[in-house]
Amino acid sequence: MAPETLIHARIPRRAQRRGAWAKSIAGDTLTLMIGLGACYTIQVGGDIPLCEVILVPSLLMLIAIHSDRVRLRNRPFGTIFGLMSLWLLGQIVTDVYRLTPFHDWSKGDANIAFFMLDFLGLTILLKGNVRRQMIFLLGLALGGILSVEIEPSLYEGNVFKFGLCAPLMYLNSLVCCYFYKRRQYAVVGLLLFANIALDLFFNTRSVVLTQLIAAALILPVIPERIGRLRLLPPLGTTARILALAGIASAAGGLAALLVTGLGASGALGREAQLKNSVETRAGWGILIGGRPEILVSSRAVFDSPILGHGSWAKDPKYSEMLADIQAEFGMPPSDEGLKFKGLIPAHSHLMGAWVFSGILGGVFWIYIFKQTLKSIVRTAILRSPETPMYAILLTGWAWAILFSPFGGLDRIQEALTLVIICDLLGPDSAVRRTAKKGFATPQYPVRRRNLGKFPPTGMRSGRYRESV
């Protein structure tokens, strides 16, 4: 072949590489801009973060370039998007039946619709690309910190809890990923516990709980073996999942002891001491004592389990029920009760969706909660470089589904977590392929005659299959 032919053959390849590099830079830049959009929220009937103002108009371009990433036959993307669509349908039917005022149903339906669009856009941008997921989380963290300066009025009640807590946690998780990749677990532990101590000082109790559980799951607190004695059950077994559940429960108990003990002693300040004593006196423990809205929303769901009460449903009966519970035990009025007079209290993704849109909203969040738990287990088992970021986001979301309201900036932050779940549980994900390689190595069952034995190398294993 003539040398000129070889030279000309290289040109298209170089052009392709340059084109791929340019697309990657453009995607990274768009991702960072969307994340930085967390710095500002536009008030148009409801809260619309600048993130969505940037992402939603870009959707047509993203779908045209990578429509294959959002096909409904892709699992679990198709299942999640289908259930999300049913949730929106349930909300529309409920609002029509209940004759919900336009101002309320427009906010309720838009809340779900924007969540769907965020999920679509971030799936195209971030699916299977851990580096870009980190860029997006970095943008969210920096945008959140900037928001405290740009919109200080939003955080007058508690600047650290509502403004700085999450961004600092995101930044810390990214730094932890750097050291986790190098297996410097002691440094990772110091960083995590330093952030936990900061959150404990400001009495952000739920963040202390979720971070402590995440730390216990991803750090080698219990070694796999000591010498020839195996301490943890083999990978890919039900016993290993039960062991992880035990570790998470122990970490949760430790967090409760820390928060209760330090709060009761006054080490966290007079306000935290009073709050702790009131919630403990309520008789349900600090968990339900801190979220009495769950008791009221459960009654609202029981009253109308199939068809919801409508978007931003208001009924004095339920708000009075909450006020009676709070007055009986000396609790201060909830923020939701003060801001939205007559709104049925929920303070939970799951219960809020069920109260507003009916059973289809509840089914969606129950499915997502189940997938979140599966993803936490897989993250704890794989221990890949991005494990700290994944574990902190997933454990935090598991708490939010049960005990935090949904809307506003939460939509785009949680769309990122949905993309991570698709990466962890999807059959085509690189993370899942890595998991299969790890589970392919045969491991001896935990029996006395096998203690101290190492699995044979080069041996096929059909018995030891993936079970998470």
Backbone torsions as a table, in degrees:
resi	resn	phi	psi	omega
1	MET	NA	137.7	-178.0
2	ALA	-68.4	146.1	179.5
3	PRO	-57.4	-34.6	-180.0
4	GLU	-61.5	-36.8	179.7
5	THR	-63.1	-41.5	179.5
6	LEU	-63.9	-40.3	179.7
7	ILE	-63.3	-45.5	-179.0
8	HIS	-67.9	-27.8	179.4
9	ALA	-69.2	-28.2	-178.3
10	ARG	-76.6	-25.6	-172.9
11	ILE	-60.2	-48.8	179.1
12	PRO	-59.8	-37.2	179.8
13	ARG	-64.6	-42.2	177.4
14	ARG	-64.4	-40.1	178.1
15	ALA	-63.8	-38.7	178.5
16	GLN	-64.9	-41.8	179.5
17	ARG	-64.3	-41.9	178.4
18	ARG	-64.3	-39.2	178.3
19	GLY	-64.8	-42.3	179.0
20	ALA	-64.7	-39.9	179.7
21	TRP	-64.7	-42.5	179.7
22	ALA	-63.6	-41.0	177.8
23	LYS	-63.5	-40.1	-179.8
24	SER	-64.0	-44.2	179.1
25	ILE	-64.1	-41.5	179.1
26	ALA	-63.2	-42.5	178.5
27	GLY	-64.9	-41.7	178.6
28	ASP	-64.0	-41.1	-179.5
29	THR	-64.7	-44.9	178.0
30	LEU	-61.7	-41.5	179.4
31	THR	-60.7	-45.9	179.9
32	LEU	-64.9	-40.7	179.6
33	MET	-63.0	-41.6	178.8
34	ILE	-62.7	-44.0	178.5
35	GLY	-62.1	-44.1	179.5
36	LEU	-64.2	-20.1	177.7
37	GLY	-63.0	-8.5	176.1
38	ALA	-67.1	-7.7	-176.4
39	CYS	-73.8	-15.6	-173.6
40	TYR	-146.9	143.5	179.1
41	THR	-123.0	129.3	-180.0
42	ILE	-94.7	133.1	179.6
43	GLN	-96.5	101.9	176.6
44	VAL	-130.7	80.6	-174.2
45	GLY	79.5	-47.2	176.0
46	GLY	-138.1	-172.6	-179.5
47	ASP	-87.3	120.4	175.7
48	ILE	-121.8	104.5	179.7
49	PRO	-63.9	151.1	178.2
50	LEU	-59.5	-25.9	175.9
51	CYS	-52.1	-48.2	-176.3
52	GLU	-73.2	-29.4	176.5
53	VAL	-64.5	-31.2	178.0
54	ILE	-83.5	-41.9	-172.5
55	LEU	-73.8	-48.7	-171.5
56	VAL	-59.8	-45.5	177.4
57	PRO	-64.8	-19.8	-179.9
58	SER	-84.0	-5.5	-172.4
59	LEU	-62.0	-43.4	-177.8
60	LEU	-60.2	-42.7	178.0
61	MET	-64.0	-43.2	-178.2
62	LEU	-65.6	-41.6	179.7
63	ILE	-66.3	-38.6	179.3
64	ALA	-63.4	-33.6	-177.7
65	ILE	-81.6	-42.1	-173.4
66	HIS	-133.0	57.9	179.5
67	SER	-66.4	-22.9	-178.8
68	ASP	-66.1	-20.6	-177.2
69	ARG	-80.4	-14.1	-177.5
70	VAL	-121.8	34.2	174.0
71	ARG	-77.2	140.0	-175.5
72	LEU	-67.7	-19.3	178.6
73	ARG	-78.5	-10.3	176.0
74	ASN	-72.4	125.7	178.1
75	ARG	-101.5	145.9	-4.6
76	PRO	-88.2	10.4	-179.2
77	PHE	-54.7	-47.7	-176.6
78	GLY	-61.5	-40.9	179.6
79	THR	-65.3	-44.8	-179.2
80	ILE	-63.5	-46.6	-177.9
81	PHE	-66.7	-36.8	177.5
82	GLY	-64.0	-45.0	178.8
83	LEU	-67.3	-34.3	176.8
84	MET	-64.5	-38.9	177.7
85	SER	-64.9	-39.8	177.4
86	LEU	-66.0	-36.1	175.9
87	TRP	-60.4	-46.0	178.0
88	LEU	-63.0	-41.1	177.8
89	LEU	-61.2	-44.3	178.1
90	GLY	-60.7	-37.5	178.5
91	GLN	-67.1	-42.0	179.8
92	ILE	-63.8	-46.9	-179.5
93	VAL	-61.6	-42.7	179.9
94	THR	-62.7	-44.1	-178.5
95	ASP	-65.6	-36.9	178.0
96	VAL	-66.9	-43.8	-177.4
97	TYR	-68.4	-39.4	-176.8
98	ARG	-84.7	-4.1	-177.0
99	LEU	55.4	47.6	-179.2
100	THR	-63.8	135.9	177.6
101	PRO	-56.6	147.6	-175.7
102	PHE	-55.3	-43.5	-177.5
103	HIS	-59.7	-36.6	-178.2
104	ASP	-79.5	-47.1	-175.6
105	TRP	-70.1	-29.6	177.9
106	SER	-65.5	-39.3	177.5
107	LYS	-69.1	-42.0	-178.5
108	GLY	-66.1	-45.8	179.5
109	ASP	-68.4	-39.8	179.3
110	ALA	-64.7	-33.8	179.0
111	ASN	-58.5	-44.9	179.6
112	ILE	-74.0	-41.8	-178.0
113	ALA	-62.5	-42.6	178.3
114	PHE	-65.8	-35.7	176.7
115	PHE	-61.9	-41.6	177.6
116	MET	-63.3	-43.4	-179.4
117	LEU	-67.0	-38.9	176.7
118	ASP	-61.5	-42.7	179.9
119	PHE	-63.7	-42.6	177.3
120	LEU	-60.3	-51.0	-176.1
121	GLY	-64.2	-44.7	-178.3
122	LEU	-71.9	-28.3	174.5
123	THR	-61.9	-43.7	179.3
124	ILE	-66.3	-41.7	-175.5
125	LEU	-77.2	-38.4	-165.2
126	LEU	-113.6	-15.7	-173.2
127	LYS	-60.7	127.8	178.0
128	GLY	73.5	8.6	-177.0
129	ASN	-124.9	90.1	-176.2
130	VAL	-65.0	-38.8	-179.9
131	ARG	-58.8	-43.3	-179.3
132	ARG	-72.1	-31.8	173.9
133	GLN	-61.2	-38.9	178.2
134	MET	-68.4	-38.0	176.9
135	ILE	-62.0	-42.3	-179.9
136	PHE	-64.9	-43.3	179.7
137	LEU	-65.6	-36.8	175.4
138	LEU	-61.8	-43.4	177.3
139	GLY	-61.6	-42.7	177.8
140	LEU	-61.0	-42.1	-178.9
141	ALA	-64.7	-48.1	179.8
142	LEU	-65.8	-39.7	177.2
143	GLY	-63.1	-38.7	178.2
144	GLY	-64.5	-40.1	178.2
145	ILE	-66.7	-41.7	177.8
146	LEU	-63.6	-33.1	-178.7
147	SER	-61.6	-33.2	178.7
148	VAL	-63.1	-33.7	178.7
149	GLU	-82.1	-37.7	-175.5
150	ILE	-78.1	-40.5	-177.8
151	GLU	-125.6	64.9	-177.2
152	PRO	-63.4	-23.5	-178.4
153	SER	-65.1	-22.9	180.0
154	LEU	-71.0	-19.3	-171.8
155	TYR	-121.3	27.3	-177.0
156	GLU	-64.4	-33.1	-179.1
157	GLY	-65.3	-46.9	-178.0
158	ASN	-158.5	96.8	-174.1
159	VAL	-63.0	-42.5	-176.5
160	PHE	-69.6	-48.0	-175.1
161	LYS	-62.9	-46.6	-173.5
162	PHE	-96.2	-14.6	-176.5
163	GLY	-113.7	-47.6	-170.5
164	LEU	-104.6	-21.1	-173.3
165	CYS	-59.4	-54.8	-177.8
166	ALA	-65.0	-47.1	178.9
167	PRO	-58.5	-42.0	178.9
168	LEU	-65.8	-36.8	177.4
169	MET	-64.8	-40.8	178.4
170	TYR	-63.8	-45.6	179.2
171	LEU	-61.7	-42.1	179.7
172	ASN	-63.5	-38.5	179.8
173	SER	-66.1	-34.9	178.1
174	LEU	-67.8	-41.5	176.7
175	VAL	-64.1	-39.4	178.7
176	CYS	-60.7	-36.5	179.3
177	CYS	-60.5	-36.7	179.7
178	TYR	-60.9	-46.5	-178.1
179	PHE	-78.7	-30.0	179.3
180	TYR	-65.8	-36.6	178.4
181	LYS	-61.4	-33.4	-179.4
182	ARG	-91.4	7.7	177.9
183	ARG	59.4	32.0	174.9
184	GLN	-91.8	71.5	-171.9
185	TYR	-66.2	-29.2	178.8
186	ALA	-64.4	-40.5	178.3
187	VAL	-66.5	-42.2	177.8
188	VAL	-59.4	-44.8	179.0
189	GLY	-61.4	-42.3	179.1
190	LEU	-62.8	-43.3	179.6
191	LEU	-63.9	-44.4	-179.2
192	LEU	-65.1	-44.4	-177.1
193	PHE	-73.0	-27.0	173.6
194	ALA	-65.8	-41.6	178.0
195	ASN	-68.8	-36.7	176.9
196	ILE	-63.5	-41.1	178.8
197	ALA	-62.7	-40.2	177.5
198	LEU	-63.3	-44.7	178.5
199	ASP	-65.4	-35.6	178.6
200	LEU	-66.2	-38.5	179.3
201	PHE	-61.3	-38.5	179.8
202	PHE	-91.0	6.5	174.0
203	ASN	61.2	36.4	172.7
204	THR	-90.1	84.7	-165.1
205	ARG	-68.3	-41.2	-178.1
206	SER	-64.9	-35.0	178.9
207	VAL	-70.0	-37.3	174.7
208	VAL	-59.5	-45.6	-179.5
209	LEU	-60.8	-52.0	-174.6
210	THR	-68.0	-37.3	179.6
211	GLN	-70.1	-36.6	179.2
212	LEU	-67.3	-38.8	176.3
213	ILE	-65.0	-43.6	178.8
214	ALA	-61.1	-43.8	179.8
215	ALA	-62.4	-42.4	-179.3
216	ALA	-65.3	-31.8	-177.8
217	LEU	-79.5	-32.3	-172.9
218	ILE	-98.8	-19.6	178.9
219	LEU	-89.9	145.4	-179.9
220	PRO	-75.4	65.9	-179.3
221	VAL	-63.0	-41.5	176.4
222	ILE	-113.1	120.8	-179.7
223	PRO	-67.5	153.5	178.1
224	GLU	-59.9	-41.0	-179.1
225	ARG	-155.1	155.7	171.3
226	ILE	-117.7	109.5	-174.1
227	GLY	64.8	-120.4	178.7
228	ARG	-99.5	1.8	-178.7
229	LEU	-94.5	117.4	177.9
230	ARG	-81.0	128.8	180.0
231	LEU	-97.8	-38.6	-179.8
232	LEU	-100.3	144.6	176.4
233	PRO	-60.9	158.6	-178.6
234	PRO	-62.0	155.4	175.5
235	LEU	-62.1	147.6	174.5
236	GLY	78.7	11.9	179.5
237	THR	-111.3	158.4	177.3
238	THR	-63.6	-34.4	179.4
239	ALA	-61.6	-35.4	178.9
240	ARG	-66.7	-39.6	177.9
241	ILE	-64.4	-41.7	178.0
242	LEU	-64.4	-35.9	177.4
243	ALA	-64.6	-41.8	177.4
244	LEU	-63.6	-40.0	177.8
245	ALA	-62.3	-38.7	177.2
246	GLY	-65.0	-41.8	178.5
247	ILE	-63.6	-43.3	179.3
248	ALA	-63.9	-40.2	179.5
249	SER	-65.4	-40.6	178.2
250	ALA	-63.7	-40.9	178.4
251	ALA	-65.5	-40.1	177.1
252	GLY	-63.4	-40.6	176.7
253	GLY	-63.8	-39.7	178.0
254	LEU	-64.1	-41.0	178.2
255	ALA	-62.2	-42.2	179.2
256	ALA	-63.2	-40.6	178.1
257	LEU	-64.7	-41.9	179.9
258	LEU	-61.9	-51.1	-176.5
259	VAL	-64.9	-44.9	-178.4
260	THR	-67.6	-46.6	-177.5
261	GLY	-64.5	-50.2	-179.6
262	LEU	-67.5	-36.5	178.1
263	GLY	-65.6	-43.3	-179.2
264	ALA	-67.1	-31.6	-178.7
265	SER	-77.5	-14.1	-178.2
266	GLY	88.2	4.5	-178.9
267	ALA	-67.1	-23.2	-179.5
268	LEU	-97.9	8.3	178.2
269	GLY	107.6	162.2	-176.9
270	ARG	-65.0	-40.9	-178.7
271	GLU	-62.3	-44.1	178.8
272	ALA	-65.6	-35.9	179.3
273	GLN	-64.6	-44.5	179.3
274	LEU	-65.5	-42.7	-180.0
275	LYS	-62.1	-41.9	-179.9
276	ASN	-65.0	-43.6	-177.7
277	SER	-67.4	-37.9	179.3
278	VAL	-65.6	-45.3	-177.2
279	GLU	-70.1	-34.1	177.1
280	THR	-69.6	-36.8	179.7
281	ARG	-67.7	-19.7	-178.6
282	ALA	-65.0	-21.4	174.3
283	GLY	93.2	-4.5	179.4
284	TRP	-106.6	4.6	-175.7
285	GLY	84.8	170.9	-173.4
286	ILE	-70.1	-23.6	-177.0
287	LEU	-69.2	-61.9	-179.9
288	ILE	-75.7	-29.3	176.6
289	GLY	-60.2	-31.8	177.6
290	GLY	-84.0	-13.1	179.9
291	ARG	-132.1	62.9	179.0
292	PRO	-65.2	-16.0	178.7
293	GLU	-60.3	-27.9	-179.8
294	ILE	-60.6	-37.4	-179.4
295	LEU	-65.7	-38.9	-178.7
296	VAL	-74.4	-43.6	-179.7
297	SER	-65.7	-31.6	175.8
298	SER	-62.1	-38.9	177.2
299	ARG	-66.8	-38.4	178.8
300	ALA	-65.2	-38.9	176.9
301	VAL	-65.6	-41.3	179.2
302	PHE	-62.5	-36.3	-179.1
303	ASP	-70.2	-30.3	179.7
304	SER	-146.3	77.8	-171.9
305	PRO	-75.7	-28.4	-175.6
306	ILE	-92.4	-54.3	179.1
307	LEU	-101.7	130.1	-176.9
308	GLY	-72.4	-176.5	179.7
309	HIS	-91.3	-6.2	179.6
310	GLY	106.5	159.7	179.6
311	SER	-60.6	133.4	179.6
312	TRP	48.1	47.5	-175.0
313	ALA	-63.6	136.9	179.9
314	LYS	-121.5	130.3	177.5
315	ASP	-151.9	112.9	-176.9
316	PRO	-56.8	-26.9	-177.9
317	LYS	-58.2	-43.4	-176.3
318	TYR	-77.6	-37.1	177.6
319	SER	-67.1	-34.5	176.0
320	GLU	-69.0	-35.4	177.3
321	MET	-60.9	-43.7	177.9
322	LEU	-65.7	-41.8	179.9
323	ALA	-61.9	-37.5	178.5
324	ASP	-64.9	-42.9	179.2
325	ILE	-62.4	-43.9	-178.5
326	GLN	-67.6	-39.2	179.7
327	ALA	-68.4	-37.0	-178.7
328	GLU	-61.4	-37.6	-176.4
329	PHE	-107.4	11.7	175.6
330	GLY	72.5	25.9	179.2
331	MET	-83.4	146.0	174.1
332	PRO	-71.5	155.4	177.9
333	PRO	-60.1	144.8	-179.6
334	SER	-72.1	157.3	179.7
335	ASP	-61.9	-40.8	-179.7
336	GLU	-62.8	-41.1	-179.1
337	GLY	-64.3	-34.0	179.0
338	LEU	-76.2	-37.3	-175.0
339	LYS	-80.9	-40.4	-176.0
340	PHE	-120.3	94.4	-177.3
341	LYS	-64.9	127.4	175.8
342	GLY	83.3	-6.6	-179.7
343	LEU	-65.0	135.2	176.7
344	ILE	-63.0	117.2	-175.4
345	PRO	-71.5	136.5	178.7
346	ALA	-134.1	-56.8	179.7
347	HIS	54.5	45.4	-178.4
348	SER	-164.4	137.7	174.1
349	HIS	-58.1	-50.2	-175.0
350	LEU	-65.2	-53.6	-176.0
351	MET	-70.5	-34.7	178.2
352	GLY	-63.4	-44.5	178.9
353	ALA	-65.6	-39.3	-179.4
354	TRP	-67.7	-40.8	178.6
355	VAL	-66.1	-43.8	-174.3
356	PHE	-78.5	-44.0	-171.2
357	SER	-114.3	-6.1	178.4
358	GLY	93.8	-162.1	-169.8
359	ILE	-65.8	-28.3	-179.7
360	LEU	-66.3	-35.0	173.7
361	GLY	-66.9	-39.8	178.0
362	GLY	-65.0	-41.1	179.2
363	VAL	-61.7	-42.2	179.6
364	PHE	-58.4	-50.3	-174.9
365	TRP	-73.9	-28.3	173.7
366	ILE	-65.3	-42.6	177.2
367	TYR	-63.0	-44.5	-179.5
368	ILE	-64.4	-39.2	178.5
369	PHE	-62.7	-41.8	177.7
370	LYS	-62.5	-45.6	179.8
371	GLN	-65.7	-32.5	177.3
372	THR	-65.3	-43.7	178.2
373	LEU	-63.0	-41.9	177.1
374	LYS	-61.5	-39.1	-179.7
375	SER	-68.5	-36.2	176.8
376	ILE	-62.9	-43.7	178.6
377	VAL	-60.8	-45.8	-179.1
378	ARG	-64.6	-39.7	177.9
379	THR	-62.3	-44.1	-178.9
380	ALA	-65.6	-31.8	-178.7
381	ILE	-78.9	-41.6	-174.0
382	LEU	-72.7	-43.0	-177.7
383	ARG	52.0	53.4	176.4
384	SER	-82.6	171.0	-176.1
385	PRO	-56.3	-32.8	-177.9
386	GLU	-87.9	9.9	-175.6
387	THR	-55.4	-45.1	-179.9
388	PRO	-58.0	-43.3	179.4
389	MET	-63.1	-47.7	-178.8
390	TYR	-62.4	-46.4	-175.3
391	ALA	-63.6	-41.9	-178.8
392	ILE	-67.8	-42.4	179.2
393	LEU	-66.4	-41.7	-175.4
394	LEU	-72.1	-44.0	179.3
395	THR	-66.5	-37.6	176.5
396	GLY	-63.2	-38.0	-179.2
397	TRP	-71.9	-35.4	177.1
398	ALA	-58.7	-39.8	176.5
399	TRP	-66.3	-45.1	-175.8
400	ALA	-62.5	-37.4	-179.9
401	ILE	-59.2	-35.1	-177.1
402	LEU	-92.2	-32.5	-167.0
403	PHE	-133.6	14.2	178.8
404	SER	-133.8	146.4	178.0
405	PRO	-71.7	161.5	-175.5
406	PHE	-117.2	139.2	175.3
407	GLY	146.0	171.0	177.2
408	GLY	64.8	-133.5	-178.0
409	LEU	-65.4	-20.6	178.2
410	ASP	-57.4	-32.0	-175.2
411	ARG	-57.7	-50.9	-174.2
412	ILE	-77.7	-31.3	175.3
413	GLN	-64.9	-41.1	-177.2
414	GLU	-80.9	-21.6	170.6
415	ALA	-63.2	-36.6	173.9
416	LEU	-60.0	-44.6	179.9
417	THR	-64.2	-35.2	175.7
418	LEU	-63.2	-40.9	177.4
419	VAL	-62.0	-40.8	178.1
420	ILE	-62.6	-40.5	177.5
421	ILE	-62.1	-42.0	177.9
422	CYS	-62.8	-37.2	177.7
423	ASP	-66.9	-39.4	-176.9
424	LEU	-75.4	-35.1	-173.0
425	LEU	-107.6	-10.0	-179.0
426	GLY	-71.4	142.8	-178.0
427	PRO	-67.8	-19.9	-176.6
428	ASP	-101.5	5.2	-173.7
429	SER	-79.9	149.7	177.5
430	ALA	-65.2	-33.3	179.4
431	VAL	-63.8	-40.4	-179.3
432	ARG	-69.3	-37.1	177.2
433	ARG	-63.3	-38.7	176.3
434	THR	-63.2	-39.1	178.9
435	ALA	-62.9	-42.5	-179.0
436	LYS	-64.2	-36.3	177.2
437	LYS	-64.3	-40.8	179.7
438	GLY	-66.9	-41.3	-178.8
439	PHE	-75.7	-15.6	-179.0
440	ALA	-70.3	-21.8	178.1
441	THR	-73.2	119.5	-176.9
442	PRO	-65.7	142.8	179.2
443	GLN	-130.3	141.9	-179.8
444	TYR	-72.3	141.2	173.2
445	PRO	-61.5	157.2	-179.6
446	VAL	-80.4	90.4	175.7
447	ARG	-131.8	157.0	-174.2
448	ARG	-59.3	-38.4	-176.5
449	ARG	-72.5	-15.8	-179.3
450	ASN	-99.0	-5.7	-178.0
451	LEU	-61.8	129.9	179.8
452	GLY	91.9	-9.3	179.2
453	LYS	-85.3	145.7	175.3
454	PHE	-103.2	145.9	-178.8
455	PRO	-64.8	140.1	178.8
456	PRO	-66.1	145.9	-180.0
457	THR	-91.6	154.5	176.6
458	GLY	69.9	21.4	-175.7
459	MET	-112.1	131.9	178.0
460	ARG	-73.9	144.7	-179.9
461	SER	-131.7	112.4	175.1
462	GLY	-96.9	-16.6	-175.4
463	ARG	-79.6	-36.7	-172.8
464	TYR	-91.8	93.3	-175.2
465	ARG	-107.5	163.3	179.2
466	GLU	-67.7	134.0	-176.7
467	SER	-131.5	20.2	176.8
468	VAL	-119.1	NA	NA
